[in-house]
Amino acid sequence: MYKTIWVIKDSVDNVKTELTYYHLGHIPKFPTWYMEENHVYEIEMLWNFKLIHTPILFFKCLTGFYIIK
């Protein structure tokens, strides 16, 4: 199980967002559902690290759990 964190900067609205994604080890890809048309984004992957196996984290990984801050 892995946790990947991105920082997304929207240069049109001048908004900075952090996106956290839990997954089972496949290659993490940035989700396209976050993107809007006619916006320019700067995306930086901050972390991609392995987690300790716990039942709660396993459930988050199975469901492709996202956290947007």
C-alpha positions in Angstrom: 0.0 0.0 0.0 1.2 3.4 -0.9 0.4 7.1 -0.4 1.1 9.7 -3.1 0.8 13.4 -2.5 0.7 16.0 -5.2 0.7 19.8 -5.0 -1.4 21.5 -7.7 -1.2 25.2 -8.5 -3.9 26.7 -10.7 -2.3 29.7 -12.4 -5.7 31.0 -13.7 -7.4 31.2 -10.2 -4.1 31.4 -8.3 -5.2 28.5 -6.0 -2.8 25.9 -4.4 -4.3 22.5 -3.6 -2.8 19.3 -2.0 -4.1 16.0 -3.3 -3.4 12.8 -1.4 -4.1 9.4 -3.0 -3.9 5.9 -1.4 -3.3 3.0 -3.7 -2.0 -0.6 -3.9 1.3 0.1 -5.7 0.3 0.6 -9.3 2.0 3.5 -11.0 0.3 6.6 -9.6 -1.2 8.9 -12.2 -2.7 12.3 -11.6 -6.5 12.1 -11.8 -7.9 13.9 -14.8 -11.3 14.5 -13.1 -9.6 17.3 -11.1 -8.8 19.3 -14.3 -10.9 22.0 -15.7 -10.9 23.3 -19.3 -9.0 26.6 -20.1 -6.9 26.3 -16.9 -3.1 26.0 -16.6 -1.9 23.7 -13.8 1.5 23.2 -12.3 1.6 19.7 -10.8 4.4 18.5 -8.5 4.5 15.0 -6.9 5.8 15.5 -3.3 5.7 12.0 -1.9 5.2 8.4 -3.1 6.0 6.2 -0.2 5.0 2.7 1.2 2.7 2.5 4.2 2.4 0.1 7.1 -0.5 -2.3 6.5 -3.5 -1.5 8.7 -7.2 -2.4 8.0 -8.2 1.2 7.6 -5.4 2.0 5.1 -6.1 -1.2 3.2 -9.8 -0.2 2.7 -8.7 3.3 1.5 -6.4 1.6 -1.0 -9.1 -0.7 -2.3 -11.5 2.2 -2.9 -8.9 4.5 -4.5 -9.4 7.0 -1.7 -8.5 10.7 -2.4 -8.2 13.6 0.0 -8.2 17.1 -1.3 -7.1 20.0 0.9 
